[in-house]
Amino acid sequence: MRKTATRLRLAGALAAALMLAGIATGPAAQAGEEHGKEPTLADLAHRHGRYFGSATDNPELGDASYTALLGSEFDQITPGNGMKWYATEPQQGVFDFSQGDEIVNLARANRQKVRGHTLVWHSQLPEWLTGREWTAPELRAVLKKHIQTEVRHYRGKVFAWDVVNEAFNEDGTYRESVFYKTLGPGYIADALRWAHQADPRVRLYLNDYNIEGIGPKSDAYYKLAKELKAKGVPLHGIGLQTHLALQYGYPGTLEDNLRRFSRLGLDTALTEVDIRMQLPATEEKLTQQAQWYRDLTEACLAVRRCVGITLWDYTDKYSWIPAFFPGEGAALPWDEQLAPKPAYFAIRGALGGR
């Protein structure tokens, strides 16, 4: 009885989201399907001059059902871990691009573009880098070699790089990473210059979480971006990760924030989107989540230089949320059985689909 009641509640949430998105159900929807294949999220986004993508990771690529949907619904992929420093330079001066290459090759087979993620980050660094003290000249040389070796390897294979990831604290002060402590704030400009030297055509981004709304952290990025642009540093965009949680409220100034970065001459992108909730998932929570997915999609569409949206993997089956936020989950538009949730239909509605 409890399972039946849960199914009924979820069915009610799905129906509510369909109404929210303006999607036909029943005979009308069936009639539409008979006229041809329904457009994918990527198809719908393309009509607006945007991409719609998903992150993925190497371990799940053996799941045929998962990869089939990944290859058909999206036109952009971000490797979740395979291009990070611990994977690409596990020993100093010894590079291994096999994980990133696997995802690039998959994307090429599916005619998808790839976002490079990430060159400089305080986390997931190899022990050889974090386990000793560096002088500034030593670390500067290590950082330059790592950035330029990886960017050259993927030159022409990725359209954008998250060059520096999560450089600021919540209050807008610089994060005390090994790079900041040893090299000072100038490491960010250097990283961008070195990446540009290695691939002058790739788009270069700074990327972070909790910068969706206007506040101290996003203000710090705005100030930095303005300074970098004034100095002629090659910065092309700001990546707003958009890891949201129902219990903390929706960032109501998202669209305004996207606009102010656009006015600096920068692209923006929603790069790691998921919207988690405290479990269990209920009809009310799934309906609210669907509205948020619709709202953030509409915010991106409303700002010309918001170039696309990437889900941080598309299915709850492979979400990072439960492992990092115990008791939370159900964050993505597809459930653990790869079935679309209310959020999926809300995104379709925002993109103008049925």
Buried (B, 14 or more C-beta within 10 A) or exposed (E): EEEEEBEEBBEBBBBBBBBBBBBEEEEEBEEEEEEEEEBBBBBBBBEBEBBBBBBBBBEBBEBEEBBEBBBEBBBBBBBBBBBBBBBBBEEEEEBEBEBBBBBBEBBEEBEBBBBBBBBBBBEEBBEBBBEEEBEEEEBBEBBBBBBBBBBEBBEEBBBBBBBBBBBBBEEBEBBEBBBBEBBEEEBBBBBBBBBBBBBEEBBBBBBBBBBBBBBBBBBBBBEBBBEBBEEEBBBBBBBBBBBBBBEEEBBEBBBEBBBBBBEBEBBBBBBBBBBBBBBEBBBBBBBBBBBBBBBBBBBBBEBEBBBBBBBBBBBBBBBBBBEEBEEBBBBBBBBEEBEBBBBBBBBBBBBEBB
